[in-house]
C-alpha cells in the first residue's frame, strides 16, 4: 500500500504577520495539490502527524471549505492531535473532533487513548500493515504484531541531528527516537516545522515540516509531501510548489522591525553593562546634602544617623 505522509497544516483563515497574499487561498491551493498527488499516485491513505488545525476552534467558512476538500477527494485521512488541535489538552469540543464525527478524518487515538491501531488489508487479504498513533504528550504504543509492517504517527518534537536553536529543550534526535522504537518500520512525526527524512537499515522517520511559511524565519523552507510504499519500504519526497518568499511576505517591514528591536536590545544591554549606577542610600544622601548646600549642623546629624544605622544601632 501507499501512504502519503504529511503534518503541521495549521489550517487557519487569518493571515499570519507579514503575509501579504491571501493566506487561506494559498493554503487551499497547496492542500488541493497534495490531494491530487495522492490521487495520481494511488495512495491508500494520508497519514498526518498532528496540528491539523492552528487552533481548536475555526470559523464556519473554514470548516466548510475543508469539509468540501475532504469529501471531494475521499482519500482516508488518519491523524493524531497536536497541541494546536486540542482545547485545554482535551480532544472533545474541538474542530478536529467535529471532523471525526462526520468521517472527514480518522483520529488514530480517539479521546487521546494512545495505541489505537488501524489494520490495513493488502491485495491478498492479509492485514500486513498496522498504523498506530500517539497524540501530543501521549505515550508511544507497542505494536501487537512485530511481524507486520508497523507504522506510527506521533506529534512530538523530533529534530534531525541538532536543536533548532541554541537554548532549545524538550527535543529528541531522530536517530535516538528510532533506536528507542525499533518495532516501527515507518514513523511520521509532527511539531518540528523543518522538513527532513532520516533513514537507517530497517527504519524511516519522516518529518515533513509545516505546509505553510508562517514566519520570516522560514525564508528557505520548501513544504514537502512524502509517499511511503509498504511493499518496497521506501519513501519518496515531493516538493510542494511555492511562490518566491518576497511575493508572499513583507520582508522589508519585517527586517526593519527586527533591526529596530536588535538596536533597542543592544541599548538596554549597554545600560546594564556599561553604566555603573550605585543606588546606595548613604551615597545618595551625602550627594543630596552637598548639592543643596546643607548646613553643617544638618550634615552632622545625617552622618550620625548613617553611622548608627550601619553599626546596627537602628
N, C-alpha and C positions, 0 to 999 in steps of 0.2 A: 504494500500500500504506500501511497504518497501523502506526506504531511507537510502542509505549508506552515512554517514557524514564524511567529511574529510576536510583538509585545509593545507595551507603552504607547498606545494610540492617544491617550489623554484627550478623548473626544470632548470638545467644548465649542461653544458658539462665539464667545468673546475673544477678540484679538489680544494676544499677548503684547506686552510693552515692546515698542519699536517695530512691530509688524505693520506694514503699510499696505498689504494686499487684503483680499477678503479671506481671512484665515480659514473660516469654516468651509468655504467652497474649495479652497486649495486642498484642505484635508479630505473632503469628499472625493476629489479627483484622485488622490493617492489611494484611498480605500477602493474605489472602483477599479483602479489599475491592478491592485493586489488581488481582488476577487476575479478579475478577468484572467490573471496569471494562474490562479488556482484552477479555473475552468479549462484553460488551454492545456495545462499540464496534467489534467485529470487527477487532481488532488482529491483524496477521500475526505480529509478533514483539514480544518485550520486550527492550529494549536496556539493559544495566546498565553503569554507569561504574566499577564496582570496589568493593572492600570488601564483597563479598557476605556473608562471614562476619567475625566480630570477631576471630577467631584461626584459625590454620591447622588446629587440631585441635578437634573438637567431640565432645560426649557422643553415644553411640549413640542415645539417645532424641531428641536434637535432630535428628540426621541422618534418623531415621525420619520424624519429623513433616514435615520439609522435603521429603523424597522423596515422601511421600504427597501433599503440596500440588502438587508439580510434575507428578506422574503423573495427578492428578485433573483438572487443567485442560488439560494437554497443549499449552500455548502455548509455542512455541520461545523459549528464553531465550539470548541472546547476551551474554557478559560478558567484561570484561577483569579482570585480577587487580590488586587494590590491595595495599598493603604489609601489611595485616592478613590477607590471604588467603595470603601466602607464608611459607615456612619457610626462614629464612636466605637470603632473596631468591630462592628456588627454588620452582617450581610443583609439582614432584613430591612425593609423600608428604604431600599436603595434603587436607583435606576437599573443597575445590573440585575437585581432580584426580579424586577418587573420583566426584563427581557428573558430571564429564565422561565418565568411563568407562562409566557405565550410561546416558548420554544425557540426564541431567536438565538439564544446561546445555551450551552450546557455547562453548568458550573461543576468542575471536577470534584469539589469537596463540599457541595451543598452549603449547609449552615456552618461552614468552616470546620467540617469534620475531615481532617487530613486523612488521605489514604483511599478515597473513593476511586474505584478502578473502572475504566471503560474498556471492556474487551472488544477488539475489532476483528472481525472474521475475514479470512483470506479466501481466495478463489476455490480452494479445496474444501472449504467448510470448517477449517480449524481456527480456533481462537489463538492465533500465534502472536498477536500484538496487544499488549496491555498498556493503557495510558493512565497514569496516576497524576494527582495534583496536590499541591500544598500552597495555600494562600499565604499572605503576608503574616509572618511571625508564627506560622503553623509548623508542626513537626513534619519531617520528611518520612513518608510511609515506607514500609519494607515490602517489596513485591512478593506476591504469593507464589508465583511460578518462576523460579530462577532460569528455567529453560526457555521461557518465552522471550520475545523482544520486548523489553520493558522500557517505557518512556515516561519521563517526569516533566511536568511543567511546575515551576516554582517561582514565587515572587520574593526574591532575596538579592541583596547587593553582592553580586559576584563581579570581580574585576579580572582582567586578563592576566596580568602578572605584577601589577603595582597599583598603589592607591591612586585615585583620580586627582587628589590634591594632597599636599604635604601633611595636613593635620587630620586627614580622613580616618575615621574609626568605624567599627562595625561592619567591615567588609570581609569577604573570603576570596582567596585567589582561586581561579578556575581549576588549576591542577590539584589543589588541595581538596576542593569540593568533589571532583571526580574520584579521587582516591578514597574519599570517605563514603562514596556511594557507587561502588564498583558494579552493583547489581543492575544499574541502568545503562542501557546502550546509548540512549539519547536523552539529554537534559536541556530543556528550553527554559531560560531564565529571563526575568524582567526586573526592572528597577534601575539598572545602570543604563543610561541613555546613550552610551557609546556602543558601537557595533563591533563584534568580534566573534570568531569561531575558534574554539580550542579543541584539538583532537589528540587522542592517544591511540594506542594499538587497537583497542576494542571499544572506545567510547568517543562520543562527540558532545560538546557543550556549545549550544547556540545562544548567543545574546544579540538579538537584532538591533537593540537600541531603540530610540524613540522614532516614531513615524514622522513627526514634525520637528522643525527647528523653532524652538520657542524662546531662546535667548541668544544674545550675540556671541556667547561663548561657543556656539555650535556652528560657527562660520565654515568650518571644514567638514561638518557632518553630512554624510550622504545616507539617507534611510535605505534599509535593505529588507528583503524578504528572503527566507531560506527554505528550500524544499528538501525534505529528507525522504529517501527511498528505503523502505524497510527490507527490500529484497537485496539491494546492493549494499545497504548500510552506509551510504554516502550522502553527503549534504552538498547542495549547490546554492551559491549565493546569487541573488538577483538585485541589481541596483534599481531603486525606485527613482524615476525621473524627477528632478527638481530644477527650479529656476536659479540663476545666479543669486547669491545672498543679497547683493545690493539692490535687487529688484523686489525683494520681499521684506527687507528690513531697512530702517533708517539708521544706517551705521554712523553717519556724520553726527547726528544728535547723540547717539549712544556713546560715541568716542569722546565728544566734548564734555558730556556729563561725567564720564569716567575720569577724564583728565582733571576736571574741577574737583571731584571727590578725592583724587590722589593728592592734589595740591593742598586741599584742606587737611587731609590726614597728615601730610608732611609738616604743615604749620603747627598742628596740635602736638605732634611728636616733638617738634622743636621747643614748644612751650614747656613740655615736661622734662626734656633732657638738657636744654641749654640754659634755661633760666633757673637760677638757684634762689628760689624765694623762700626765705626763712620766716615762717609765721609763728614766731615765738613771742609770748606775751611780754616778757621783760624787755626785749629789744624794741618792740613796738611802743611800749610805754615810755622808754627813755627817749626814743626819737620824737615822740609826740611832745614831750616836755621841752626838748631842745628847740624844736621848730617853732614852738609857741612862746618862747622866752618866759618859761615858767619861773616864778620867784624861787630863790634858793630854799626858803622855808618849805615850800610845797615839794621841791625836788628831794629834800632830805626825808620828808615824810614818805614819799613814794619809794625811795631806795630802802628805807627802813622796813617798809611793808614787804618788799621783794626779798630782803634778807631773811625775815622771819618766815616767809612763805616757803622758801627753798631749804630752810633749816628744819622744816617740819613743824614750825610753830604756828600752824594755821589756826 
